[in-house]
């Protein structure tokens, strides 16, 4: 898996780093950087997957507040995939939002929308191509409802 910088996907927002007290914990260290969006109501990443429209993708948006703004007030904001509501994100705890998506256009927009409850931000955005035969959906998206760890021996799940 390769990682890219935000440049080329979004032209708004500010890069920030979580509070030093969280960086010490190895679980959170890899999420030490985030992008916040203090300006505008709707800020969108534009993703252009190689296979384009009518293919199946896993999209994961991750959020770890980590008191990056030293306000100790985790924000709540909305997340959209293209024009469709995806989730309301309450960042008072670690949040992962996963969907399986079949776009109708070659570009995919992942948007963070300010609903007046703090500054939206994002820690990680992942796009993975899936085999079209795995999920039988012609369009739209399938949202993860719940994930369980049954019998894991470790607290840390990768």
C-alpha positions in Angstrom: 0.0 0.0 0.0 1.3 3.5 -0.8 0.4 6.8 0.8 0.2 10.2 -0.9 0.2 13.7 0.4 -3.0 15.7 0.3 -1.7 17.9 -2.5 -3.5 17.1 -5.7 -6.6 15.9 -3.9 -7.7 19.0 -2.1 -6.8 22.6 -2.1 -8.2 23.8 1.2 -7.5 23.1 4.9 -4.5 23.3 7.2 -2.1 20.6 8.3 -2.0 20.1 12.0 -0.4 17.7 14.6 -2.2 16.1 17.5 -1.1 17.0 21.1 2.3 15.8 22.2 0.6 13.8 25.0 -1.0 11.5 22.4 2.1 11.2 20.2 3.9 9.3 22.9 1.4 6.4 22.6 2.5 4.1 19.8 -1.2 3.3 18.9 -1.8 6.9 18.0 1.7 7.9 16.7 0.9 7.0 13.1 -2.1 9.3 13.2 -0.1 12.3 14.5 -0.9 14.5 11.5 -4.3 15.6 10.4 -5.9 18.2 8.1 -8.4 20.6 9.6 -10.9 22.8 7.7 -11.5 26.1 9.6 -12.8 27.9 6.4 -15.8 27.1 4.3 -18.9 24.9 5.0 -18.0 22.1 2.7 -14.4 20.9 1.9 -14.0 18.0 -0.5 -11.2 15.6 -1.5 -11.4 14.7 -5.2 -10.2 11.1 -5.8 -9.6 9.8 -9.3 -9.2 6.0 -9.1 -7.5 4.3 -12.0 -10.4 2.1 -12.8 -12.9 4.9 -12.8 -16.7 4.7 -12.6 -18.8 1.5 -12.3 -16.1 -0.3 -10.3 -16.2 -1.2 -6.6 -14.0 0.6 -4.0 -13.5 0.5 -0.3 -13.2 4.0 1.2 -12.2 4.5 4.8 -12.1 7.8 6.5 -10.4 7.9 9.9 -10.6 10.6 12.6 -8.5 11.0 15.7 -9.0 14.4 17.4 -6.0 14.1 19.8 -6.7 17.6 21.1 -4.8 19.0 18.1 -6.2 22.5 18.6 -5.7 22.5 22.4 -9.4 23.3 22.9 -10.4 19.9 24.4 -13.6 20.1 22.4 -13.9 17.3 19.9 -16.0 18.5 16.9 -19.0 16.9 15.3 -19.5 17.3 11.5 -21.0 15.5 8.5 -19.3 13.3 6.0 -20.5 13.0 2.4 -19.6 10.8 -0.5 -20.3 12.7 -3.7 -23.7 14.3 -3.0 -24.8 11.5 -0.6 -24.8 11.8 3.1 -22.4 9.2 4.6 -22.2 9.8 8.3 -22.3 12.3 11.2 -18.8 12.1 12.7 -18.5 12.6 16.5 -14.8 12.8 17.3 -15.1 12.4 21.0 -13.6 9.0 20.4 -11.5 7.4 17.6 -13.7 7.0 14.5 -13.4 4.9 11.4 -16.1 5.2 8.7 -16.0 2.5 6.0 -18.1 2.2 2.9 -18.1 0.0 -0.3 -18.9 2.4 -3.1 -19.6 2.1 -6.8 -19.4 5.6 -8.3 -21.3 6.7 -11.4 -18.5 9.2 -12.3 -14.8 8.7 -12.8 -14.0 11.1 -9.8 -15.2 10.5 -6.3 -15.7 13.4 -3.8 -15.3 12.8 -0.1 -16.6 15.9 1.7 -16.4 17.2 5.3 -19.3 19.5 6.1 -19.3 22.0 9.0 -22.6 21.8 10.9 -21.7 24.4 13.4 -20.3 22.0 16.1 -16.6 22.6 15.7 -14.0 22.6 12.9 -14.1 19.4 10.7 -10.8 17.5 10.2 -9.6 14.2 8.9 -6.7 12.0 9.9 -6.6 9.4 7.1 -8.4 8.8 3.9 -8.0 5.4 2.2 -9.2 4.3 -1.2 -8.8 0.6 -2.3 -10.1 -1.1 -5.4 -12.2 -4.2 -4.8 -13.0 -7.1 -7.1 -16.4 -6.2 -8.6 -17.7 -9.7 -7.9 -17.3 -9.4 -4.1 -20.2 -7.0 -3.6 -23.2 -7.3 -5.9 -24.4 -3.7 -6.1 -24.9 -1.7 -9.3 -24.6 1.8 -7.8 -24.6 3.6 -4.5 -22.8 2.4 -1.4 -22.8 -0.1 1.4 -21.9 1.4 4.8 -20.3 -0.6 7.6 -22.7 -0.8 10.5 -20.6 -2.7 13.1 -17.4 -4.6 13.3 -16.7 -7.2 16.0 -13.4 -8.8 17.1 -14.3 -12.3 18.1 -11.5 -14.0 20.1 -8.7 -11.6 19.4 -5.7 -12.0 21.8 -4.5 -8.5 21.4 -6.1 -5.1 21.9 -4.4 -3.7 18.9 -6.1 -4.5 15.6 -4.4 -3.6 12.3 
